[in-house]
Amino acid sequence: MPLHSSSILNFKPAISNAMRKKFVTGLWIIFFLLMFDFSINFMFPYPSDPLATSPGQLNTYFEYGRSIEGKLSRMVGSTDELSSPIAIAGWLDPELWKKLNIPVSRTSDKDLLIAIYGMSFSNQVGTAMEEMDSRLMIRAIAGPAAPPNYSFAAYNLDRGKHQADIVILGLLASSVKGLRTLNGMTWQFEGPAPYTYPRYFLEDGKLKAISPNVMSLAQLRATLQNKPQWNAFVNQLKEHDQFFNGFIFQKKWLDNSVIIRLIRRALAQRHQLTLTNQIHSPTGFKAESEISVLRAIVNDFAATAKADGKMPIVLILNDRGYEDHLFQALKPTLEKGSIPYVSNHNIVPANDLSNFIGDGHFTPKANKLIAQEVLKLLNEHFNRVQLN
């Protein structure tokens, strides 16, 4: 019978010791990760109160990666008064517009009512116009970072509900990607806004719409409490919202883990950047399907406004990183249809960072310069004298 060498005799114990050390090391790593997770959640809890708007920088940082459903459950309270401001904002709900007391007709001391449909950028231009010309009244309907399909849907829903002389369609370059979506959540993961809007597509050259199952905050609140209805809404997003991602959107028990939230945030940023790059590059917009829809929206807006006896203006807002790209995408349509427009690219260029404040909006000075061009356009149309 062959004899075993001492090295062979010691081989199995050596393997056993190495495996034991790796196992123990693994347990310590898991222990410290769990302690990190627990400690961060304990030291920097995110407030459960939807009305808490300043939870702290680190509290907010570690909350960014929570699933969209998880964020929704905190935003939407039992009533509008107990819901967060971002949950209330932007809904295409005429009843909400009535509550906000948005003017429907001008008072005797005003000579023009202007209806503006868009986002905070267009609202700020409207505010600057009012400050520069006291004869104006503004009817502003907007959603947080609202995409063109929102602006167009708001305009259509509002037709016949006001006596505005001028209607303005606000289009923000960085929100064009929202043409692929049905809501303000899936493509704005870190700061989702629950409001919804249609997604448009072309069929035989005509605009058609896919309307979301949920159209108001009251509907959303009820749907969140009804599992079959909520599942139907989520399934609609899966089918028709190209920014939808199950891991990013849907709430799981892992939402309670800081580490999982950090991982989800990183994956969400990558997911959204990948889809954004499909639509826009450093040289301009490249998704012909979305741009064709956008051009059809602009044409339809201008044609229906003129038919209603109102002056249409397309307000093109090229923000940081977009140069004059949105203007170039729409230029042939605007020129062919003789559609009045103002684009900021030759007024306050997007590549000049001095035109922006820290949160990405235009400076007050930039807003006034854009507003001045809009005023010039409408003054020429209505033969008004520009105020100094």
Stockholm file with secondary structure:
# STOCKHOLM 1.0

chainA/1-388         MPLHSSSILNFKPAISNAMRKKFVTGLWIIFFLLMFDFSINFMFPYPSDPLATSPGQLNTYFEYGRSIEGKLSRMVGSTDELSSPIAIAGWLDPELWKKLNIPVSRTSDKDLLIAIYGMSFSNQVGTAMEEMDSRLMIRAIAGPAAPPNYSFAAYNLDRGKHQADIVILGLLASSVKGLRTLNGMTWQFEGPAPYTYPRYFLEDGKLKAISPNVMSLAQLRATLQNKPQWNAFVNQLKEHDQFFNGFIFQKKWLDNSVIIRLIRRALAQRHQLTLTNQIHSPTGFKAESEISVLRAIVNDFAATAKADGKMPIVLILNDRGYEDHLFQALKPTLEKGSIPYVSNHNIVPANDLSNFIGDGHFTPKANKLIAQEVLKLLNEHFNRVQLN
#=GR chainA/1-388 SS CCCCCHHHHTHHHHHHHHHHHHHHHHHHHHHHHHHHHHHHHHHSCCCSCTTCCCCCHHHHHTTTTSCHHHHHHHHCCSSGGGSCHHHHTTCCCHHHHHHTTCCSSCCTTCSEEEEEEECHHHHHHHHHHHHHCTTEEEEEEECTTCCHHHHHHHHHHHTTSCCCSEEEEEEEGGGGGGGGCSEESTTCTTSCEEEECCEEEEETTEEEEECCSCCSHHHHHHHHTCHHHHHHHHHHHHHHCTTCCHHHHSCCGGGGCHHHHHHHHHHHHHHHHHHHHHHEETTEECCHHHHHHHHHHHHHHHHHHHHTTCEEEEEEECCTTCTTHHHHHHHHHHHHTTCCEEEGGGTSCTTCGGGBCTTSCBCHHHHHHHHHHHHHHHHHHHTCCCCC
#=GC SS_cons         CCCCCHHHHTHHHHHHHHHHHHHHHHHHHHHHHHHHHHHHHHHSCCCSCTTCCCCCHHHHHTTTTSCHHHHHHHHCCSSGGGSCHHHHTTCCCHHHHHHTTCCSSCCTTCSEEEEEEECHHHHHHHHHHHHHCTTEEEEEEECTTCCHHHHHHHHHHHTTSCCCSEEEEEEEGGGGGGGGCSEESTTCTTSCEEEECCEEEEETTEEEEECCSCCSHHHHHHHHTCHHHHHHHHHHHHHHCTTCCHHHHSCCGGGGCHHHHHHHHHHHHHHHHHHHHHHEETTEECCHHHHHHHHHHHHHHHHHHHHTTCEEEEEEECCTTCTTHHHHHHHHHHHHTTCCEEEGGGTSCTTCGGGBCTTSCBCHHHHHHHHHHHHHHHHHHHTCCCCC
//
